[in-house]
Amino acid sequence: MAKDSNNGNTSSYEIGSVRDYVIWSIFNLSYMNFFCFGLAALLFSVKCRDRKMQGDLEGAQRYARKAQALNIAASVLSILVFIVFIALAGAGAFRA
């Protein structure tokens, strides 16, 4: 258990229980970087990992939630763009 820095109580989660989503962020940065969501997600993931190493689990969870939300947004946008591209190609929008 980790000590809460605000009042000295023990929190109900451990350092290993906070996910940082670094691999997912790297994937989104490399393949699906719409509106720089992948880069922002990677930055928040690294900050989450830094907070975990410092023992600040509340801060790590905040950054992890932001990284997760940005990764979800990047993934959904890239899937939608891919589907629209396939639909337009199937409809013949790219014929000369």
N, CA, C and O atoms as a Tinker XYZ file with bonds, in Angstrom:
   384  protein
     1  N      0.834000   -1.183000    0.000000    73     2
     2  CA     0.000000    0.000000    0.000000    64     1     3
     3  C      0.880000    1.248000    0.000000    63     2     4     5
     4  O      2.002000    1.233000    0.505000    81     3
     5  N      0.365000    2.295000   -0.558000    73     3     6
     6  CA     1.122000    3.536000   -0.627000    64     5     7
     7  C      0.515000    4.563000    0.314000    63     6     8     9
     8  O     -0.695000    4.575000    0.540000    81     7
     9  N      1.354000    5.413000    0.853000    73     7    10
    10  CA     0.889000    6.470000    1.742000    64     9    11
    11  C      0.327000    7.622000    0.912000    63    10    12    13
    12  O      0.908000    8.011000   -0.101000    81    11
    13  N     -0.777000    8.147000    1.340000    73    11    14
    14  CA    -1.357000    9.324000    0.714000    64    13    15
    15  C     -0.610000   10.547000    1.229000    63    14    16    17
    16  O     -0.464000   10.723000    2.439000    81    15
    17  N     -0.142000   11.383000    0.329000    73    15    18
    18  CA     0.679000   12.515000    0.737000    64    17    19
    19  C     -0.135000   13.615000    1.428000    63    18    20    21
    20  O      0.442000   14.467000    2.103000    81    19
    21  N     -1.453000   13.612000    1.275000    73    19    22
    22  CA    -2.268000   14.679000    1.855000    64    21    23
    23  C     -2.502000   14.497000    3.348000    63    22    24    25
    24  O     -2.327000   15.440000    4.119000    81    23
    25  N     -2.899000   13.280000    3.773000    73    23    26
    26  CA    -3.252000   13.123000    5.174000    64    25    27
    27  C     -2.583000   11.928000    5.840000    63    26    28    29
    28  O     -2.884000   11.641000    6.999000    81    27
    29  N     -1.712000   11.238000    5.176000    73    27    30
    30  CA    -0.972000   10.133000    5.767000    64    29    31
    31  C     -1.707000    8.807000    5.781000    63    30    32    33
    32  O     -1.161000    7.815000    6.263000    81    31
    33  N     -2.932000    8.757000    5.267000    73    31    34
    34  CA    -3.666000    7.495000    5.220000    64    33    35
    35  C     -3.129000    6.613000    4.113000    63    34    36    37
    36  O     -2.548000    7.104000    3.146000    81    35
    37  N     -3.320000    5.321000    4.254000    73    35    38
    38  CA    -2.905000    4.416000    3.188000    64    37    39
    39  C     -3.998000    4.354000    2.149000    63    38    40    41
    40  O     -5.181000    4.317000    2.488000    81    39
    41  N     -3.623000    4.341000    0.907000    73    39    42
    42  CA    -4.599000    4.269000   -0.167000    64    41    43
    43  C     -4.849000    2.811000   -0.514000    63    42    44    45
    44  O     -4.101000    1.925000   -0.100000    81    43
    45  N     -5.911000    2.569000   -1.280000    73    43    46
    46  CA    -6.346000    1.208000   -1.534000    64    45    47
    47  C     -5.721000    0.593000   -2.784000    63    46    48    49
    48  O     -6.123000   -0.501000   -3.181000    81    47
    49  N     -4.773000    1.241000   -3.405000    73    47    50
    50  CA    -4.137000    0.697000   -4.593000    64    49    51
    51  C     -2.626000    0.743000   -4.422000    63    50    52    53
    52  O     -2.085000    1.486000   -3.604000    81    51
    53  N     -1.976000   -0.077000   -5.221000    73    51    54
    54  CA    -0.519000   -0.163000   -5.147000    64    53    55
    55  C      0.079000    0.485000   -6.383000    63    54    56    57
    56  O     -0.628000    0.828000   -7.330000    81    55
    57  N      1.392000    0.647000   -6.356000    73    55    58
    58  CA     2.081000    1.310000   -7.464000    64    57    59
    59  C      1.884000    0.558000   -8.775000    63    58    60    61
    60  O      1.693000    1.188000   -9.815000    81    59
    61  N      1.925000   -0.748000   -8.750000    73    59    62
    62  CA     1.783000   -1.532000   -9.969000    64    61    63
    63  C      0.379000   -1.537000  -10.536000    63    62    64    65
    64  O      0.184000   -1.945000  -11.681000    81    63
    65  N     -0.609000   -1.094000   -9.765000    73    63    66
    66  CA    -1.986000   -1.139000  -10.248000    64    65    67
    67  C     -2.338000    0.040000  -11.148000    63    66    68    69
    68  O     -3.383000    0.012000  -11.798000    81    67
    69  N     -1.507000    1.069000  -11.207000    73    67    70
    70  CA    -1.765000    2.219000  -12.075000    64    69    71
    71  C     -1.136000    1.938000  -13.425000    63    70    72    73
    72  O      0.083000    1.809000  -13.539000    81    71
    73  N     -1.983000    1.844000  -14.460000    73    71    74
    74  CA    -1.477000    1.590000  -15.809000    64    73    75
    75  C     -1.080000    2.908000  -16.449000    63    74    76    77
    76  O     -1.728000    3.931000  -16.225000    81    75
    77  N     -0.002000    2.889000  -17.258000    73    75    78
    78  CA     0.458000    4.137000  -17.862000    64    77    79
    79  C      0.205000    4.212000  -19.368000    63    78    80    81
    80  O      0.377000    5.286000  -19.944000    81    79
    81  N     -0.187000    3.141000  -20.023000    73    79    82
    82  CA    -0.581000    3.123000  -21.442000    64    81    83
    83  C      0.518000    3.600000  -22.386000    63    82    84    85
    84  O      0.220000    4.202000  -23.418000    81    83
    85  N      1.774000    3.346000  -22.057000    73    83    86
    86  CA     2.882000    3.811000  -22.898000    64    85    87
    87  C      2.894000    3.098000  -24.251000    63    86    88    89
    88  O      3.081000    3.739000  -25.285000    81    87
    89  N      2.696000    1.790000  -24.253000    73    87    90
    90  CA     2.740000    1.033000  -25.520000    64    89    91
    91  C      1.620000    1.496000  -26.447000    63    90    92    93
    92  O      1.853000    1.715000  -27.636000    81    91
    93  N      0.425000    1.646000  -25.924000    73    91    94
    94  CA    -0.704000    2.116000  -26.722000    64    93    95
    95  C     -0.424000    3.524000  -27.252000    63    94    96    97
    96  O     -0.761000    3.831000  -28.395000    81    95
    97  N      0.182000    4.368000  -26.442000    73    95    98
    98  CA     0.509000    5.727000  -26.865000    64    97    99
    99  C      1.549000    5.736000  -27.976000    63    98   100   101
   100  O      1.440000    6.515000  -28.922000    81    99
   101  N      2.552000    4.879000  -27.867000    73    99   102
   102  CA     3.572000    4.787000  -28.921000    64   101   103
   103  C      2.941000    4.313000  -30.218000    63   102   104   105
   104  O      3.265000    4.823000  -31.290000    81   103
   105  N      2.039000    3.336000  -30.127000    73   103   106
   106  CA     1.350000    2.849000  -31.317000    64   105   107
   107  C      0.539000    3.972000  -31.960000    63   106   108   109
   108  O      0.602000    4.164000  -33.174000    81   107
   109  N     -0.222000    4.713000  -31.153000    73   107   110
   110  CA    -1.019000    5.814000  -31.701000    64   109   111
   111  C     -0.139000    6.925000  -32.256000    63   110   112   113
   112  O     -0.505000    7.562000  -33.243000    81   111
   113  N      0.999000    7.165000  -31.648000    73   111   114
   114  CA     1.921000    8.171000  -32.169000    64   113   115
   115  C      2.496000    7.732000  -33.513000    63   114   116   117
   116  O      2.635000    8.545000  -34.426000    81   115
   117  N      2.826000    6.462000  -33.634000    73   115   118
   118  CA     3.465000    5.957000  -34.848000    64   117   119
   119  C      2.502000    5.802000  -36.013000    63   118   120   121
   120  O      2.845000    6.133000  -37.148000    81   119
   121  N      1.311000    5.307000  -35.750000    73   119   122
   122  CA     0.414000    4.938000  -36.843000    64   121   123
   123  C     -0.809000    5.826000  -36.977000    63   122   124   125
   124  O     -1.318000    5.993000  -38.085000    81   123
   125  N     -1.293000    6.395000  -35.896000    73   123   126
   126  CA    -2.566000    7.101000  -35.968000    64   125   127
   127  C     -2.479000    8.429000  -35.228000    63   126   128   129
   128  O     -3.170000    8.606000  -34.225000    81   127
   129  N     -1.681000    9.338000  -35.672000    73   127   130
   130  CA    -1.444000   10.569000  -34.926000    64   129   131
   131  C     -2.350000   11.701000  -35.421000    63   130   132   133
   132  O     -1.862000   12.729000  -35.889000    81   131
   133  N     -3.662000   11.510000  -35.316000    73   131   134
   134  CA    -4.605000   12.546000  -35.724000    64   133   135
   135  C     -4.641000   13.649000  -34.683000    63   134   136   137
   136  O     -4.785000   13.384000  -33.489000    81   135
   137  N     -4.509000   14.882000  -35.139000    73   135   138
   138  CA    -4.551000   16.068000  -34.283000    64   137   139
   139  C     -3.551000   15.979000  -33.128000    63   138   140   141
   140  O     -3.774000   16.571000  -32.072000    81   139
   141  N     -2.471000   15.258000  -33.317000    73   139   142
   142  CA    -1.407000   15.068000  -32.315000    64   141   143
   143  C     -1.912000   14.424000  -31.022000    63   142   144   145
   144  O     -1.305000   14.608000  -29.967000    81   143
   145  N     -3.016000   13.669000  -31.090000    73   143   146
   146  CA    -3.506000   12.967000  -29.909000    64   145   147
   147  C     -2.500000   11.923000  -29.450000    63   146   148   149
   148  O     -2.339000   11.702000  -28.249000    81   147
   149  N     -1.822000   11.281000  -30.391000    73   147   150
   150  CA    -0.832000   10.265000  -30.031000    64   149   151
   151  C      0.342000   10.857000  -29.267000    63   150   152   153
   152  O      0.830000   10.262000  -28.307000    81   151
   153  N      0.792000   12.025000  -29.693000    73   151   154
   154  CA     1.891000   12.689000  -28.999000    64   153   155
   155  C      1.471000   13.132000  -27.604000    63   154   156   157
   156  O      2.208000   12.938000  -26.637000    81   155
   157  N      0.293000   13.724000  -27.503000    73   155   158
   158  CA    -0.196000   14.158000  -26.194000    64   157   159
   159  C     -0.385000   12.967000  -25.258000    63   158   160   161
   160  O     -0.061000   13.047000  -24.074000    81   159
   161  N     -0.909000   11.868000  -25.790000    73   159   162
   162  CA    -1.097000   10.664000  -24.973000    64   161   163
   163  C      0.244000   10.117000  -24.498000    63   162   164   165
   164  O      0.363000    9.665000  -23.359000    81   163
   165  N      1.248000   10.157000  -25.363000    73   163   166
   166  CA     2.573000    9.683000  -24.966000    64   165   167
   167  C      3.162000   10.567000  -23.871000    63   166   168   169
   168  O      3.775000   10.062000  -22.931000    81   167
   169  N      2.982000   11.872000  -23.983000    73   167   170
   170  CA     3.490000   12.777000  -22.947000    64   169   171
   171  C      2.818000   12.512000  -21.604000    63   170   172   173
   172  O      3.490000   12.479000  -20.573000    81   171
   173  N      1.496000   12.324000  -21.604000    73   171   174
   174  CA     0.795000   12.029000  -20.360000    64   173   175
   175  C      1.187000   10.658000  -19.813000    63   174   176   177
   176  O      1.244000   10.468000  -18.598000    81   175
   177  N      1.457000    9.704000  -20.700000    73   175   178
   178  CA     1.885000    8.381000  -20.251000    64   177   179
   179  C      3.245000    8.438000  -19.564000    63   178   180   181
   180  O      3.464000    7.787000  -18.542000    81   179
   181  N      4.147000    9.215000  -20.129000    73   179   182
   182  CA     5.472000    9.353000  -19.528000    64   181   183
   183  C      5.373000   10.082000  -18.186000    63   182   184   185
   184  O      6.053000    9.720000  -17.226000    81   183
   185  N      4.523000   11.113000  -18.127000    73   183   186
   186  CA     4.337000   11.820000  -16.855000    64   185   187
   187  C      3.711000   10.895000  -15.814000    63   186   188   189
   188  O      4.038000   10.985000  -14.630000    81   187
   189  N      2.822000   10.015000  -16.242000    73   187   190
   190  CA     2.229000    9.031000  -15.330000    64   189   191
   191  C      3.299000    8.097000  -14.786000    63   190   192   193
   192  O      3.330000    7.804000  -13.590000    81   191
   193  N      4.170000    7.635000  -15.665000    73   191   194
   194  CA     5.252000    6.740000  -15.233000    64   193   195
   195  C      6.197000    7.457000  -14.269000    63   194   196   197
   196  O      6.666000    6.856000  -13.303000    81   195
   197  N      6.477000    8.732000  -14.521000    73   195   198
   198  CA     7.323000    9.509000  -13.612000    64   197   199
   199  C      6.667000    9.654000  -12.243000    63   198   200   201
   200  O      7.332000    9.513000  -11.216000    81   199
   201  N      5.374000    9.932000  -12.224000    73   199   202
   202  CA     4.665000   10.067000  -10.948000    64   201   203
   203  C      4.655000    8.746000  -10.179000    63   202   204   205
   204  O      4.753000    8.735000   -8.952000    81   203
   205  N      4.537000    7.640000  -10.902000    73   203   206
   206  CA     4.581000    6.334000  -10.232000    64   205   207
   207  C      5.933000    6.102000   -9.584000    63   206   208   209
   208  O      6.012000    5.576000   -8.474000    81   207
   209  N      6.990000    6.492000  -10.269000    73   207   210
   210  CA     8.335000    6.303000   -9.728000    64   209   211
   211  C      8.571000    7.194000   -8.507000    63   210   212   213
   212  O      9.347000    6.835000   -7.621000    81   211
   213  N      7.909000    8.349000   -8.454000    73   211   214
   214  CA     8.043000    9.241000   -7.315000    64   213   215
   215  C      7.141000    8.840000   -6.161000    63   214   216   217
   216  O      7.291000    9.348000   -5.050000    81   215
   217  N      6.205000    7.931000   -6.414000    73   215   218
   218  CA     5.291000    7.490000   -5.374000    64   217   219
   219  C      4.007000    8.291000   -5.291000    63   218   220   221
   220  O      3.207000    8.073000   -4.381000    81   219
   221  N      3.791000    9.215000   -6.220000    73   219   222
   222  CA     2.573000   10.023000   -6.242000    64   221   223
   223  C      1.510000    9.288000   -7.049000    63   222   224   225
   224  O      1.388000    9.486000   -8.258000    81   223
   225  N      0.747000    8.442000   -6.376000    73   223   226
   226  CA    -0.212000    7.611000   -7.088000    64   225   227
   227  C     -1.450000    8.375000   -7.528000    63   226   228   229
   228  O     -2.049000    8.034000   -8.548000    81   227
   229  N     -1.843000    9.392000   -6.788000    73   227   230
   230  CA    -2.986000   10.212000   -7.198000    64   229   231
   231  C     -2.661000   10.952000   -8.504000    63   230   232   233
   232  O     -3.475000   10.978000   -9.427000    81   231
   233  N     -1.481000   11.544000   -8.570000    73   231   234
   234  CA    -1.059000   12.220000   -9.796000    64   233   235
   235  C     -0.899000   11.248000  -10.949000    63   234   236   237
   236  O     -1.240000   11.566000  -12.089000    81   235
   237  N     -0.381000   10.061000  -10.657000    73   235   238
   238  CA    -0.222000    9.041000  -11.691000    64   237   239
   239  C     -1.570000    8.627000  -12.255000    63   238   240   241
   240  O     -1.705000    8.431000  -13.463000    81   239
   241  N     -2.565000    8.494000  -11.395000    73   239   242
   242  CA    -3.891000    8.126000  -11.888000    64   241   243
   243  C     -4.506000    9.224000  -12.736000    63   242   244   245
   244  O     -5.176000    8.933000  -13.727000    81   243
   245  N     -4.293000   10.485000  -12.365000    73   243   246
   246  CA    -4.807000   11.596000  -13.179000    64   245   247
   247  C     -4.204000   11.563000  -14.573000    63   246   248   249
   248  O     -4.921000   11.651000  -15.570000    81   247
   249  N     -2.883000   11.435000  -14.639000    73   247   250
   250  CA    -2.218000   11.393000  -15.945000    64   249   251
   251  C     -2.596000   10.142000  -16.733000    63   250   252   253
   252  O     -2.691000   10.190000  -17.959000    81   251
   253  N     -2.810000    9.032000  -16.047000    73   251   254
   254  CA    -3.206000    7.798000  -16.730000    64   253   255
   255  C     -4.590000    7.941000  -17.355000    63   254   256   257
   256  O     -4.817000    7.472000  -18.471000    81   255
   257  N     -5.517000    8.586000  -16.643000    73   255   258
   258  CA    -6.853000    8.791000  -17.205000    64   257   259
   259  C     -6.803000    9.694000  -18.434000    63   258   260   261
   260  O     -7.516000    9.455000  -19.409000    81   259
   261  N     -5.966000   10.731000  -18.393000    73   259   262
   262  CA    -5.829000   11.622000  -19.552000    64   261   263
   263  C     -5.205000   10.880000  -20.728000    63   262   264   265
   264  O     -5.646000   11.037000  -21.867000    81   263
   265  N     -4.186000   10.076000  -20.459000    73   263   266
   266  CA    -3.542000    9.305000  -21.524000    64   265   267
   267  C     -4.514000    8.307000  -22.133000    63   266   268   269
   268  O     -4.544000    8.128000  -23.351000    81   267
   269  N     -5.305000    7.661000  -21.293000    73   267   270
   270  CA    -6.277000    6.697000  -21.795000    64   269   271
   271  C     -7.322000    7.385000  -22.667000    63   270   272   273
   272  O     -7.665000    6.876000  -23.734000    81   271
   273  N     -7.828000    8.524000  -22.231000    73   271   274
   274  CA    -8.836000    9.242000  -23.013000    64   273   275
   275  C     -8.278000    9.692000  -24.365000    63   274   276   277
   276  O     -8.957000    9.581000  -25.386000    81   275
   277  N     -7.059000   10.192000  -24.373000    73   275   278
   278  CA    -6.450000   10.613000  -25.637000    64   277   279
   279  C     -6.176000    9.423000  -26.549000    63   278   280   281
   280  O     -6.330000    9.535000  -27.765000    81   279
   281  N     -5.776000    8.295000  -25.991000    73   279   282
   282  CA    -5.560000    7.091000  -26.795000    64   281   283
   283  C     -6.864000    6.587000  -27.387000    63   282   284   285
   284  O     -6.896000    6.160000  -28.541000    81   283
   285  N     -7.934000    6.633000  -26.616000    73   283   286
   286  CA    -9.239000    6.222000  -27.138000    64   285   287
   287  C     -9.659000    7.142000  -28.275000    63   286   288   289
   288  O    -10.124000    6.676000  -29.315000    81   287
   289  N     -9.497000    8.448000  -28.081000    73   287   290
   290  CA    -9.864000    9.413000  -29.127000    64   289   291
   291  C     -9.052000    9.183000  -30.401000    63   290   292   293
   292  O     -9.608000    9.197000  -31.500000    81   291
   293  N     -7.755000    8.973000  -30.264000    73   291   294
   294  CA    -6.902000    8.744000  -31.439000    64   293   295
   295  C     -7.288000    7.453000  -32.154000    63   294   296   297
   296  O     -7.326000    7.411000  -33.383000    81   295
   297  N     -7.571000    6.410000  -31.397000    73   295   298
   298  CA    -7.935000    5.129000  -32.003000    64   297   299
   299  C     -9.275000    5.218000  -32.725000    63   298   300   301
   300  O     -9.410000    4.729000  -33.847000    81   299
   301  N    -10.268000    5.843000  -32.086000    73   299   302
   302  CA   -11.594000    5.959000  -32.704000    64   301   303
   303  C    -11.524000    6.813000  -33.961000    63   302   304   305
   304  O    -12.113000    6.460000  -34.982000    81   303
   305  N    -10.810000    7.933000  -33.898000    73   303   306
   306  CA   -10.692000    8.781000  -35.087000    64   305   307
   307  C     -9.996000    8.067000  -36.235000    63   306   308   309
   308  O    -10.409000    8.200000  -37.387000    81   307
   309  N     -8.962000    7.323000  -35.942000    73   307   310
   310  CA    -8.248000    6.629000  -37.015000    64   309   311
   311  C     -9.100000    5.524000  -37.622000    63   310   312   313
   312  O     -9.048000    5.304000  -38.832000    81   311
   313  N     -9.877000    4.830000  -36.813000    73   311   314
   314  CA   -10.770000    3.795000  -37.349000    64   313   315
   315  C    -11.849000    4.426000  -38.214000    63   314   316   317
   316  O    -12.176000    3.904000  -39.279000    81   315
   317  N    -12.407000    5.551000  -37.763000    73   315   318
   318  CA   -13.424000    6.233000  -38.561000    64   317   319
   319  C    -12.871000    6.731000  -39.889000    63   318   320   321
   320  O    -13.523000    6.590000  -40.924000    81   319
   321  N    -11.681000    7.310000  -39.869000    73   319   322
   322  CA   -11.069000    7.781000  -41.115000    64   321   323
   323  C    -10.807000    6.612000  -42.060000    63   322   324   325
   324  O    -11.016000    6.732000  -43.267000    81   323
   325  N    -10.357000    5.500000  -41.526000    73   323   326
   326  CA   -10.109000    4.315000  -42.347000    64   325   327
   327  C    -11.413000    3.812000  -42.971000    63   326   328   329
   328  O    -11.437000    3.466000  -44.152000    81   327
   329  N    -12.490000    3.768000  -42.194000    73   327   330
   330  CA   -13.780000    3.308000  -42.711000    64   329   331
   331  C    -14.298000    4.254000  -43.787000    63   330   332   333
   332  O    -14.800000    3.800000  -44.816000    81   331
   333  N    -14.184000    5.555000  -43.567000    73   331   334
   334  CA   -14.630000    6.531000  -44.562000    64   333   335
   335  C    -13.807000    6.407000  -45.836000    63   334   336   337
   336  O    -14.357000    6.486000  -46.934000    81   335
   337  N    -12.508000    6.217000  -45.709000    73   335   338
   338  CA   -11.654000    6.056000  -46.887000    64   337   339
   339  C    -12.054000    4.824000  -47.691000    63   338   340   341
   340  O    -12.142000    4.885000  -48.918000    81   339
   341  N    -12.297000    3.712000  -47.013000    73   339   342
   342  CA   -12.711000    2.484000  -47.703000    64   341   343
   343  C    -14.072000    2.689000  -48.371000    63   342   344   345
   344  O    -14.277000    2.238000  -49.498000    81   343
   345  N    -15.000000    3.361000  -47.693000    73   343   346
   346  CA   -16.314000    3.611000  -48.276000    64   345   347
   347  C    -16.218000    4.502000  -49.515000    63   346   348   349
   348  O    -16.884000    4.248000  -50.519000    81   347
   349  N    -15.396000    5.536000  -49.444000    73   347   350
   350  CA   -15.217000    6.415000  -50.600000    64   349   351
   351  C    -14.534000    5.702000  -51.750000    63   350   352   353
   352  O    -14.882000    5.920000  -52.910000    81   351
   353  N    -13.571000    4.856000  -51.442000    73   351   354
   354  CA   -12.904000    4.079000  -52.496000    64   353   355
   355  C    -13.872000    3.097000  -53.138000    63   354   356   357
   356  O    -13.843000    2.893000  -54.352000    81   355
   357  N    -14.729000    2.490000  -52.326000    73   355   358
   358  CA   -15.720000    1.567000  -52.856000    64   357   359
   359  C    -16.783000    2.255000  -53.697000    63   358   360   361
   360  O    -17.322000    1.657000  -54.629000    81   359
   361  N    -17.086000    3.497000  -53.379000    73   359   362
   362  CA   -18.085000    4.250000  -54.117000    64   361   363
   363  C    -17.513000    4.872000  -55.388000    63   362   364   365
   364  O    -18.253000    5.445000  -56.188000    81   363
   365  N    -16.218000    4.761000  -55.574000    73   363   366
   366  CA   -15.592000    5.278000  -56.780000    64   365   367
   367  C    -15.240000    6.747000  -56.725000    63   366   368   369
   368  O    -15.140000    7.393000  -57.768000    81   367
   369  N    -15.053000    7.282000  -55.557000    73   367   370
   370  CA   -14.751000    8.704000  -55.413000    64   369   371
   371  C    -13.347000    9.062000  -55.871000    63   370   372   373
   372  O    -13.047000   10.236000  -56.088000    81   371
   373  N    -12.495000    8.075000  -56.019000    73   371   374
   374  CA   -11.089000    8.351000  -56.370000    64   373   375
   375  C    -10.775000    8.040000  -57.826000    63   374   376   377
   376  O     -9.605000    7.978000  -58.204000    81   375
   377  N    -11.794000    7.845000  -58.644000    73   375   378
   378  CA   -11.556000    7.580000  -60.073000    64   377   379
   379  C    -11.239000    8.874000  -60.788000    63   378   380   381
   380  O    -11.776000    9.930000  -60.452000    81   379
   381  N    -10.392000    8.790000  -61.744000    73   379   382
   382  CA    -9.972000    9.996000  -62.490000    64   381   383
   383  C    -10.903000   10.355000  -63.585000    63   382   384
   384  O    -10.678000   11.338000  -64.290000    81   383
